[in-house]
């Protein structure tokens, strides 16, 4: 039996949230294309190469935050690329490495993203990006993709010199929007990011592409499982229930 919605959870126009922020890499921008670039550089090993590179990129960002040794995400990405190349025993020309270093900046926008953003904005919801990406890369991505017309905010971790899932990063959205965490929606395809945002207090929609991927067991509240098509209804009329199956 469906639970009755508590009207006190809803704001102007019956909205459950006043702002929705999106992760960038792997969410608004699709990571699948990374394997294509890696395949061109290392034929037959593209998927392995891309997965190793992404793994090291995230690991290095988490380590640098814990160690208090921040460098921007572009630097982290290059370090991770060079380590992945070495670990896999690949022999790449210097020019190939330079080209690959900007691969994250060239990732395509998820096909359904623009429609989802437009629906949210039509409901009066503030929209933005909250990303590990550097200010420089974020600006280039927005200019290239034309997403600027659909966004109110574009927030980079450069402002706090820490990477997600550190709480200081999620706090940027509250400070910029003037909206409390409980009334901010957060959309990500990354389970670790969903855990961090949910722990901070956001209403999280997890775009889990693979049903076999479990939510990290780190004590964070379970996010709602979403699709691009369900985001608007899930966040705007969100009643506090979650689906994590």
C-alpha angles and dihedrals in degrees: 000000000000117000118240112249118246107235090208089070091063129079134194113347090009092288118158092206134033097199137025123199125194132210112234114209111061092003115055087013117049117234094202090086089062089071090054092056090046091049090055089052096042111021113215093015103066099117094043091047094048093047093050092047093050092046093053091044092058094041092052092048092052092046093049091051092050091046095045089236102129124181121162122273093255089062092045090050093053092047090050092048093052092047093048090051091051095045093051093045093237122163109212129171114246090245090056092052091050091051093047092050090072095045094107090056090056098050114129124247115255106261095235096043099091094052091049092050092048092052092051093049091048087060091055094256119149111235133201150149122252109188146164086224120111122258088248095053093041091054091049093049093050092048092048097046101039091231091136093089090059098046135076095186138027109191126186128191087235086090093067100023093229132101132233133300088042109112091232089070096053089045088064089072092054092048095047097044100034087228124130117245094250090061096048121092119210125198124198140150091207116093094207090052091048089053093049094047094045091049089052090054105259123139097248129207111193115204093206105184095184115051090202093064109099125216111256112267097229101121096264121140112264114259126224113261108236146178126208089254094053098046097094097050093038095054103029094049096026111154099191097263121122137205116211107157 
